Amino acid sequence: MRIGTLKTSYAADEALFDTPTQRMLLGLLALCAIAFPFAASPYWLFLACLCAINVASATGLNLLTGYTGLVSLGQAAFMSVGAYTVAVLEIRLGTPFLINLLVGASLAAMIGILVGIPSLKVKGLYLAIATIAASVILHFLFAHWSLTGESRGLSMPPARLFGLTLDQPFSLYWLIMPVTCLMVLGAANLLRTRIGRAFIAIRDRDISAEVLGIPLLRYKLTSFAISSFYAGLAGGLWAYFFRVVTPESFPLVNSIFYLAAIIVGGMGTILGGILGAVFMTLVPELLKFVANWATPIYPDALAALAPVRTIVFGGLIVGFLIFEPRGLAEIWRRLRRFFHLWPFRT
């Protein structure tokens, strides 16, 4: 029975995927991701793109809340900054979509730094309220500014790459999925650097971290900037995916959705952000399937779907906090451990 992995060099110790099995599974996953759009229907491609966008945003929030310990309810607002920036640049200047995405994400990061300034003095519920206030301000700005189309919003043309128009789920999949994968890998590698270790130290005990020489304000603002950058990039992808951006596209409930995703998936783990975002994205589709199945028995099932979805989201958060605070990532870890030790331990 294998009892561990022997590492004989620093390079092996720092490897992100340190066993042949992990590298093989990663290769199989990559092959499945490449083959998926050729076998899936437009409906499943739509869901895959939506899951990828939510994974990107949830990963950014996980860096801020799960790894740095700073609670934020402004993730949807930072996404709106990226989405509106992309829409304005695409409509007025017609710049390449990659530049639009980077500019939108960078602007969201700068606003995130401003919102994060109070984090030196307040934390917990008070910091969450501060991020809600920022969300309200941004929503008011986008709803009353002529540049952003006021309450009507903006309709934008599709992205173009090498003369190809990316306006269908199949073509958008090849834009959204690689960008999301790069963002997830970037977050995983960031946590292995000095910055990532500082985030974790601040989360575990900020006073001790400051005594050890970690400048709290710098790293808290860095965490806000990176998280907002991820949100802005996800918002830009969202804008190209739906091609309509309005103030109501990013309500406060979306920020609660992303917070719920990292709670359900497992805060403080990269895998948790992925599993939580995918799970929470697919739950409404499962509820819709159940409602369609129940319509012959209860004709108003579809009409009751919206409030039921909210109740289910709340129930999932409470249930995971009570029965599995470490989320889906911990369940996955236990399953891996069970099969790793089987049949010697059950």
Beta strands, then each sheet from edge to edge (+ up, - down):
strand 1: 154-155
strand 2: 159-161
strand 3: 164-166
strand 4: 244-245
sheet 1: 1+ 4-
sheet 2: 2+ 3-
end
